[in-house]
Amino acid sequence: MPAIDPVFLIQVALVVVVFHALLLSAAGMVWAERKVAARLQQRFGPTMTGPAGLLQPFADVFKLFFKEELRPKAADAVLFYIAPCISATTAFLAFCVVPFGPPTTFFGLLKEPIPLYVADVNVAMLVVFAVASMGVYGIVLAGWSSNSKYSLLGGLRSSAQMISYELSYGMALAAVLLLANSLSLQEVVNSQGGYWHLFGIPVAPRWLVFVQPIGFFIFMAAGIAETNRAPFDFPEAEQELVAGYHTEYSSMSFALFFLAEYVNMVTVSAVATNLYLGGWHLQPLPEWLGIIWWFGKLSVLLFFYLWIRWTLPRYRYDQLMQFGWKFLLPLSVVNLLITAAGVLFFGL
């Protein structure tokens, strides 16, 4: 019997760890959302289930798991159950090409360092962009197959929202591509290593957010819209559409939509950390601290997601379209042109 390559076993273990980490991150985000919302409104949030309410997300999962699975009589049964699977699958797939640390030997336990990502793709930026945009199919199918007016309106809103913000999202990525000269997230992070110097004195890390503040704003605004979070949560606007595209869903089908939303938030924040905030680079400190540094930046962006939801009111639908087409898109075009001119004439 041929021996199993230990590197293969390590890669399989890494896939399992990343998958379960994303599951736990969704649970952690549920807890954090309740706590942040409570603190912003001068409340305590969950406190009874476990210390500081840490077991509340798991109580929610058990509740949903044991609830009855309901389906409208006139719904398309096949598409009705496929839709949440599409949303959850695309959410997990998009994170597969996102690196979250430098190659490591795990403190010398391995003979050769292994990279901290599931798949090495030299066009990782395109993969994230393409896979994440496919998540809208699950939402549209959920809205159509439910045979409900509220669900259908939510699905249509999601598709219109995706079209409106996908262009700005892509142009923000194109500006980073011009600066880093690569579609690989690993190389984009490596291009941000070190510091900018003024008269030989390091003054700032080489984060692209200092070169692309407008691009960073466009990316985060479009990312919030892509993940259907407030103030762009029109596909599930409770005051207008009951619960939007998942109005007719219950039990674990609803949980999959819930899971996909939070995993997408983690993915967008992780990609933004790598594209604009220097990833895991933390010179001159040891590289292994870079992983903690990366997670710290990720946590700040995720807190930003929660903070925005509980401080800004939802736009009107016409305001959403105007913001996407009349403000964000022209701004992204101007930002891309200025970036291209800077690369061409000043060698940025």
C-alpha positions in Angstrom: 0.0 0.0 0.0 1.6 3.3 -1.0 2.3 5.8 1.7 0.1 8.8 2.0 1.8 12.1 1.3 1.8 14.1 4.6 1.5 17.3 2.7 -1.8 16.0 1.2 -3.0 15.2 4.8 -2.1 18.7 5.9 -4.0 20.3 3.0 -7.1 18.2 3.8 -6.8 19.2 7.5 -6.5 22.9 6.4 -9.7 22.6 4.3 -11.5 21.1 7.3 -10.2 23.8 9.7 -11.2 26.6 7.3 -14.7 25.2 6.8 -15.3 24.9 10.5 -13.7 28.2 11.2 -16.2 29.8 8.8 -19.1 28.1 10.5 -17.9 29.3 13.9 -17.3 32.8 12.5 -21.0 32.9 11.5 -22.0 31.9 15.0 -19.6 34.5 16.4 -21.0 37.2 14.2 -24.5 36.4 15.4 -23.4 36.9 19.0 -21.3 40.0 18.1 -24.2 41.5 16.2 -26.5 41.2 19.2 -23.9 42.5 21.6 -22.9 45.5 19.4 -26.6 46.4 18.7 -27.4 46.2 22.4 -24.4 48.4 23.4 -25.3 51.0 20.7 -28.8 51.1 22.1 -27.6 51.0 25.8 -28.8 47.5 26.4 -26.9 44.3 27.5 -27.8 41.8 24.7 -27.9 38.1 25.4 -26.6 37.2 28.9 -28.4 34.1 30.1 -27.2 31.4 27.7 -23.6 30.8 28.7 -21.0 33.3 30.0 -21.8 36.7 28.4 -24.4 35.0 26.2 -21.7 33.2 24.2 -24.0 30.1 23.7 -26.8 32.1 22.2 -25.9 31.4 18.6 -25.8 27.6 19.3 -29.2 27.9 21.0 -30.5 29.5 17.8 -29.0 26.7 15.7 -30.7 24.0 17.8 -34.0 25.9 17.7 -33.8 26.1 13.9 -32.7 22.5 13.6 -35.7 21.2 15.4 -38.3 23.5 13.8 -40.6 22.0 11.2 -39.6 22.5 7.6 -42.5 24.2 5.8 -43.0 24.8 2.1 -45.8 26.6 0.3 -48.1 24.3 -1.5 -47.7 26.1 -4.9 -43.9 26.5 -4.6 -41.5 24.7 -7.0 -40.2 22.1 -4.6 -36.8 21.4 -6.4 -35.8 25.0 -6.8 -37.2 25.9 -3.4 -34.7 23.6 -1.7 -31.8 24.2 -4.1 -31.8 28.0 -3.7 -30.4 28.1 -0.1 -27.8 25.5 -1.0 -26.6 27.7 -3.8 -26.3 30.7 -1.6 -24.4 28.8 1.1 -22.1 26.9 -1.3 -21.0 30.1 -3.2 -20.3 31.8 0.2 -17.9 29.0 1.3 -16.3 28.6 -2.2 -15.4 32.3 -2.4 -13.2 32.1 0.7 -11.2 29.1 -0.7 -8.7 31.3 -2.5 -8.3 33.9 0.2 -4.9 33.7 2.0 -5.0 34.5 5.7 -1.3 34.3 6.7 2.2 33.7 5.5 3.5 30.2 4.7 4.3 28.5 8.0 5.9 25.4 9.4 3.8 25.6 12.5 6.8 26.4 14.8 9.0 23.8 13.1 6.5 20.9 13.2 6.7 20.6 9.4 9.8 20.1 7.2 8.6 22.6 4.6 6.3 25.7 5.1 2.8 25.4 3.8 0.6 28.3 2.6 -2.4 29.3 4.6 -5.1 29.1 2.0 -7.2 26.3 0.6 -6.4 26.8 -3.1 -3.6 28.7 -4.8 -5.0 30.5 -7.8 -3.1 33.1 -9.7 -6.3 34.9 -10.6 -7.8 34.8 -7.1 -9.3 38.3 -7.4 -11.3 37.2 -10.4 -12.4 33.9 -8.7 -13.7 35.8 -5.6 -15.5 38.3 -7.9 -17.1 35.6 -10.0 -18.1 33.2 -7.3 -19.5 35.8 -5.0 -21.6 37.2 -7.8 -23.2 33.8 -8.3 -24.7 33.9 -4.8 -27.5 36.1 -6.3 -28.8 33.1 -8.2 -29.8 31.5 -4.9 -31.6 34.6 -3.8 -33.5 35.1 -7.1 -34.4 31.4 -7.3 -35.7 31.5 -3.7 -37.8 34.5 -4.5 -39.3 33.0 -7.7 -39.8 29.4 -6.5 -41.6 30.4 -3.3 -44.6 31.6 -5.4 -45.0 34.6 -3.1 -45.2 38.2 -4.0 -43.0 39.4 -1.2 -40.4 36.8 -2.0 -40.4 37.6 -5.7 -40.0 41.3 -5.0 -37.0 40.5 -2.8 -35.4 38.4 -5.4 -35.9 41.0 -8.1 -34.5 43.7 -5.8 -31.4 41.6 -5.2 -30.7 41.1 -8.9 -31.1 44.8 -9.6 -28.9 45.7 -6.7 -26.2 43.2 -7.8 -26.2 44.7 -11.3 -26.0 48.3 -9.9 -23.1 47.7 -7.7 -21.1 44.9 -9.5 -19.6 47.4 -11.9 -18.3 49.7 -9.2 -17.0 46.6 -7.3 -15.1 45.4 -10.3 -13.6 48.8 -11.1 -12.3 49.1 -7.5 -10.6 45.7 -8.0 -9.2 46.9 -11.3 -7.5 49.8 -9.6 -5.8 47.5 -7.2 -4.8 45.3 -10.1 -3.0 48.3 -11.8 -1.1 49.1 -8.6 -0.1 45.5 -7.7 0.3 44.3 -11.3 -1.2 40.9 -10.3 -4.5 39.1 -9.9 -3.1 36.9 -7.1 -4.2 37.9 -3.6 -0.9 36.5 -2.3 1.1 38.8 -4.5 -1.1 41.8 -3.8 -0.4 41.2 -0.1 3.3 40.8 -0.7 3.4 44.0 -2.7 2.3 45.8 0.5 5.2 44.6 2.6 7.5 47.1 4.3 7.1 50.9 4.8 7.1 54.1 2.8 10.1 56.2 3.7 10.6 60.0 3.9 14.2 61.1 4.1 15.1 57.5 5.0 12.6 57.4 7.9 9.7 54.9 7.8 6.5 57.0 7.9 3.7 54.6 7.0 3.1 50.9 6.0 2.7 50.3 2.3 -1.0 49.7 2.6 -2.9 50.4 -0.6 -5.6 52.1 1.4 -3.3 55.1 1.6 -3.0 55.2 -2.2 -6.6 54.1 -2.8 -8.8 55.7 -0.1 -11.6 56.3 -2.6 -11.2 52.7 -4.0 -11.4 51.3 -0.5 -14.6 53.3 0.1 -16.1 52.0 -3.1 -15.1 48.4 -2.4 -16.7 48.5 1.1 -19.9 50.3 0.0 -20.3 47.8 -2.9 -19.4 44.9 -0.6 -22.1 45.9 1.9 -24.6 46.1 -1.0 -23.5 42.7 -2.4 -24.0 41.1 1.0 -27.5 42.7 1.4 -26.6 44.3 4.6 -28.1 47.6 6.0 -28.4 50.3 4.8 -28.7 48.3 1.5 -30.8 45.3 2.8 -33.7 45.8 0.3 -34.1 42.2 -0.7 -35.3 41.4 2.9 -36.7 44.8 4.0 -38.9 43.8 6.9 -41.1 46.9 6.9 -41.9 46.4 3.2 -41.5 42.7 2.3 -42.1 40.8 5.6 -38.7 39.0 5.2 -38.1 39.4 1.4 -36.7 36.4 -0.5 -36.7 34.1 2.5 -40.2 34.9 3.8 -41.5 31.4 3.1 -38.4 29.6 4.5 -38.1 27.9 7.9 -35.9 25.6 9.8 -32.5 24.7 8.3 -33.3 26.2 4.9 -33.6 29.6 6.5 -30.5 28.9 8.5 -28.5 28.3 5.3 -29.5 31.8 4.0 -28.5 33.2 7.4 -25.2 31.4 7.3 -24.4 32.6 3.8 -25.0 36.2 4.7 -22.5 36.1 7.6 -19.9 34.0 5.6 -20.1 36.6 2.8 -19.4 39.3 5.3 -16.3 37.5 6.4 -15.2 37.0 2.8 -15.6 40.6 1.8 -13.8 41.8 4.9 -11.0 39.3 4.4 -10.5 40.3 0.8 -10.5 44.0 1.8 -7.9 43.2 4.4 -5.6 41.6 1.8 -6.3 44.2 -0.9 -6.1 47.5 1.1 -4.8 46.9 4.6 -1.5 45.0 4.0 -2.8 41.5 4.9 -0.6 39.9 7.5 2.6 42.0 7.1 3.8 43.3 10.4 7.5 44.2 10.0 9.8 43.9 11.9 7.8 41.6 14.2 7.8 37.8 13.6 5.7 36.5 10.8 3.6 34.3 13.0 2.2 37.3 14.7 1.0 38.4 11.3 -1.8 35.9 11.5 -3.1 37.6 14.7 -2.6 41.0 13.0 -4.6 39.8 10.0 -7.5 38.6 12.2 -7.4 41.9 14.1 -7.9 43.9 10.9 -10.7 41.5 9.9 -12.4 42.0 13.2 -12.3 45.8 12.8 -14.0 45.6 9.3 -16.6 43.2 10.6 -17.3 45.6 13.5 -17.7 48.3 10.9 -20.4 46.1 9.2 -22.3 45.9 12.4 -21.8 49.5 13.4 -23.2 50.7 10.0 -26.3 48.5 10.3 -27.3 50.0 13.7 -26.5 53.6 13.0 -27.7 54.3 9.4 -31.3 54.1 8.3 -32.2 52.1 5.2 -32.3 54.1 1.9 -35.3 54.3 -0.3 -35.1 52.0 -3.3 -34.8 54.9 -5.7 -32.0 56.3 -3.6 -30.2 53.0 -3.7 -30.3 53.0 -7.5 -29.2 56.7 -7.7 -26.3 56.1 -5.3 -25.1 53.1 -7.3 -25.5 54.6 -10.9 -25.1 58.3 -10.4 -22.5 58.5 -7.6 -20.6 55.2 -7.0 -20.2 54.2 -10.7 -18.9 57.6 -11.9 -16.6 57.8 -8.8 -15.2 54.4 -9.5 -14.5 55.3 -13.2 -12.7 58.5 -12.1 -10.7 56.6 -9.5 -9.7 54.0 -12.1 -8.6 56.7 -14.6 -6.6 58.6 -12.0 -4.9 55.3 -10.8 -4.1 54.4 -14.4 -2.6 57.9 -15.0 -0.6 57.6 -11.8 0.8 54.2 -12.8 1.6 55.4 -16.3 3.2 58.8 -15.5 4.5 58.4 -11.9 5.2 54.6 -11.7 3.1 54.1 -8.6 
